[in-house]
Amino acid sequence: MTPFLLQVQRTPSGGQVAFQYLGQSALRPEGTLILPAGPDADQAALPDAFSIDLAPLLDEVATGLIPDAETLAGADDLMALRDLLGADGPADLCDWLFPFLWRAGAAAFAMAVKRGPGGRAWADPDRRLLRVWFATNRRTQPSGDPVHLFRGKPGTDHR
């Protein structure tokens, strides 16, 4: 089971829906919420229990594309829940869920901030940049020209 899931389960009476937020640990819920099912919810159309992968939403919260609970409520990933809950249900759910995602996103973003030469900070929240180490056995040129910093064997030109 992958982390950052929202487990959704109908209660046995069918009048309520239980939510469990699974953050870093897919085994221990970080929070639980029970909301009433909407009056027009088609209970037969949805399974008794299902999960929603929150990782894409977590990335959008971390990068600021989803800045608040109201924007989160409009996310396509939560569309099935808008049909399942009443009129205020999605807003109540996202008011409860957003702080969990914000804390996890802020922690992920903080880990992506690096310090370069001179203490200047740069960020890579998508983790697309890779540190590449390289080595060479060529000698440096005393000219100080960074484009032509290395040379091969004496008498050869590697420009």
C-alpha positions as CSV (number, residue, x, y, z in Angstrom):
1,M,0.0,0.0,0.0
2,T,1.4,3.4,-1.0
3,P,1.4,6.3,1.4
4,F,-0.7,9.5,1.0
5,L,-4.1,7.9,0.6
6,L,-7.6,8.9,1.6
7,Q,-9.5,5.8,2.5
8,V,-13.3,6.2,2.0
9,Q,-15.8,3.8,3.5
10,R,-19.5,3.9,3.8
11,T,-20.9,3.2,7.2
12,P,-23.1,0.1,7.7
13,S,-26.2,2.3,8.0
14,G,-25.3,4.0,4.7
15,G,-26.1,7.4,6.0
16,Q,-22.5,8.4,6.7
17,V,-19.1,8.2,5.0
18,A,-15.9,7.7,7.0
19,F,-12.6,9.1,5.8
20,Q,-9.1,8.1,7.0
21,Y,-6.0,10.0,6.0
22,L,-2.9,7.9,5.6
23,G,0.1,10.1,5.3
24,Q,3.7,8.9,5.5
25,S,2.5,5.6,7.0
26,A,0.2,3.5,5.0
27,L,-0.5,1.4,8.1
28,R,-1.5,4.1,10.7
29,P,-4.1,6.7,9.9
30,E,-3.2,10.3,10.9
31,G,-6.8,11.4,11.0
32,T,-10.3,10.2,10.8
33,L,-13.5,12.1,9.8
34,I,-17.1,11.1,9.5
35,L,-19.5,13.1,7.3
36,P,-23.1,12.6,6.4
37,A,-23.8,11.2,2.9
38,G,-25.6,13.5,0.6
39,P,-29.4,13.1,0.1
40,D,-28.9,12.4,-3.6
41,A,-25.9,10.1,-3.2
42,D,-26.2,7.0,-5.2
43,Q,-25.0,4.6,-2.6
44,A,-25.3,1.6,-4.9
45,A,-23.0,3.1,-7.5
46,L,-20.0,3.3,-5.2
47,P,-18.2,0.4,-3.5
48,D,-18.3,0.0,0.2
49,A,-14.7,1.1,0.5
50,F,-12.2,2.6,-1.8
51,S,-9.0,4.7,-1.7
52,I,-8.0,8.0,-3.4
53,D,-4.3,8.5,-4.2
54,L,-3.4,11.9,-2.7
55,A,0.2,12.1,-4.0
56,P,-0.7,14.2,-7.1
57,L,-2.7,16.6,-4.8
58,L,0.2,16.7,-2.4
59,D,2.5,17.8,-5.2
60,E,0.1,20.6,-6.2
61,V,-0.2,21.7,-2.6
62,A,3.6,21.7,-2.1
63,T,4.1,23.8,-5.3
64,G,1.3,26.2,-4.5
65,L,-1.0,25.2,-7.3
66,I,-3.6,24.4,-4.6
67,P,-3.1,27.2,-2.0
68,D,-6.2,26.5,0.2
69,A,-9.0,24.1,1.1
70,E,-11.4,25.8,-1.2
71,T,-9.2,25.2,-4.2
72,L,-8.7,21.6,-3.0
73,A,-12.5,21.1,-2.9
74,G,-12.6,21.8,-6.7
75,A,-9.8,19.2,-7.6
76,D,-10.8,16.6,-10.1
77,D,-9.2,13.9,-8.0
78,L,-12.0,14.4,-5.4
79,M,-14.9,14.5,-7.9
80,A,-16.4,11.2,-6.8
81,L,-16.7,12.6,-3.3
82,R,-18.7,15.6,-4.5
83,D,-21.4,13.1,-5.7
84,L,-21.2,11.1,-2.4
85,L,-21.4,13.9,0.1
86,G,-24.1,16.6,0.7
87,A,-23.8,20.2,-0.3
88,D,-21.4,21.2,2.5
89,G,-19.6,17.8,2.6
90,P,-16.7,18.5,0.1
91,A,-15.9,21.8,1.8
92,D,-15.9,20.2,5.3
93,L,-13.8,17.3,4.0
94,C,-11.2,19.7,2.4
95,D,-11.1,22.0,5.5
96,W,-10.1,18.8,7.4
97,L,-7.8,17.4,4.8
98,F,-5.9,20.5,3.6
99,P,-3.8,21.0,6.8
100,F,-2.5,17.4,6.5
101,L,-1.5,17.9,2.9
102,W,0.0,21.3,3.6
103,R,2.2,20.0,6.4
104,A,3.4,17.1,4.3
105,G,3.9,19.3,1.3
106,A,5.8,21.9,3.3
107,A,8.1,19.2,4.7
108,A,8.8,17.8,1.2
109,F,9.5,21.3,-0.1
110,A,11.9,22.1,2.7
111,M,13.8,18.9,2.0
112,A,14.1,20.0,-1.7
113,V,15.7,23.4,-0.8
114,K,19.5,23.2,-1.2
115,R,22.3,25.6,-0.5
116,G,24.8,26.4,-3.2
117,P,28.1,28.3,-3.2
118,G,27.9,31.4,-1.0
119,G,24.9,30.1,0.9
120,R,22.5,30.9,-1.9
121,A,19.3,28.8,-1.7
122,W,17.7,27.1,-4.6
123,A,14.7,24.8,-4.7
124,D,13.9,21.7,-6.7
125,P,10.4,20.7,-5.4
126,D,9.8,18.3,-8.3
127,R,13.2,16.7,-7.7
128,R,14.0,16.8,-11.4
129,L,17.6,17.9,-10.9
130,L,20.3,15.4,-10.3
131,R,23.8,15.9,-8.9
132,V,26.3,14.5,-11.4
133,W,29.8,13.7,-10.3
134,F,32.5,13.5,-13.0
135,A,36.2,12.8,-13.1
136,T,38.9,13.2,-15.7
137,N,42.5,12.3,-16.1
138,R,43.2,15.3,-18.3
139,R,45.5,18.0,-17.1
140,T,44.3,21.6,-16.6
141,Q,45.5,24.3,-18.9
142,P,47.2,27.2,-17.2
143,S,45.4,29.7,-19.4
144,G,42.4,29.9,-17.0
145,D,39.9,29.8,-19.8
146,P,36.9,27.8,-18.5
147,V,35.9,26.6,-21.9
148,H,39.3,25.1,-22.6
149,L,40.2,24.2,-19.0
150,F,41.5,20.7,-19.8
151,R,44.0,19.3,-22.3
152,G,44.9,15.8,-23.3
153,K,48.3,14.3,-23.9
154,P,51.1,16.8,-24.6
155,G,51.0,17.7,-28.3
156,T,47.3,17.0,-28.8
157,D,44.6,19.6,-29.1
158,H,41.1,18.7,-27.7
159,R,39.2,21.9,-28.4
